[in-house]
Amino acid sequence: MATKKNKETFEELFRRLEETVTKLEEGGLPLERSLALYEEGMTLARRCQEMLDAAEVRIRQLRETLAAPAELEEVDEEIPWDDAES
């Protein structure tokens, strides 16, 4: 069964990352709390990057899939079919 952690959207993760960074930038935290926030921030950043990477792969696949017929049409237009029969 999927956990809540796995169902978080990119926007939710990124918001949490921003909040974590803000807390760290404000300072005044004990060392252990700062380290815990840093670790959480790095985990959130990695998860955000993984989601962005997956989106990029998906976009590339869509481009390739959707561009293929258009490229074939362009090639068909360039071939002088009448000349090929002679």
N, C-alpha and C positions, 0 to 999 in steps of 0.2 A: 504494500500500500504506500502511495506517495505521501511524503511528509509535507507540512506547510512550507518548509525550507525550499523544497523542490518546486513548489508552485508559485513562488514569488516572481513577480514580473521584473523586467529590467528596471523599470521606473522605480519600483519599491526598493530594489537593491541599491540603486544609485542614490536615492534619497537617504537611505541608511548610511551609505558611504559618506555622503556630504555631511551628515550629522556627526559622524565619527571624526572626520577631519576637523570640523569646527571645534569639537571638544578638545582635540589634541592641540589645535592652534591657540585656544584660549589659555592653555597651560594651567599651572597651579594644582595639578593632579599628583597624587603619590606615584612613585615609580611603577609599582605593580599595576596600578590602574592604567597608566599610560601604556605600558607594555601590552596589557590585555586589549586596549582600544586599538593599538597599532596592529596587533595580530588580527583582530576582527576586521579592521580596515583592509588589510592585505587580502584576507579571505573574500571580502565583498568585492574588492577590485578584481580579483581573479575570476570570480563568478560572473561579474559584469563583462569582462573581456571574453570569457567563454561564450556568453550569449551573443556578443557582437561578432565573434568569429563564426558562430553558427549562422547568424543572419547573413553574413558576407558570403558564405558558401551557398546558402539558399538563393541569394540574389544572383550569383554566378550561374548556378544551375538553371534558374529561370531565364536568364539572358540567353544562355546557350540553347535552351529548349525553344524559346520563343523567337530567337533570331534565326534559327536554322531554316525555316521555310522562306523567310524573306531573302536570305542569301541565295537560296536555290532559285527563286524567281529572278533575282538580278542576273545570275549566271545564264538562265534561259534566255533572257532578253539580249545578252551579249553574243550569243551563238547565232551566226547567220545561217538559219536552217535551210533556206533556199539554196545557198551556195554549197552546202554539204551534200545535197542530192546530185549535183552535177559531176 
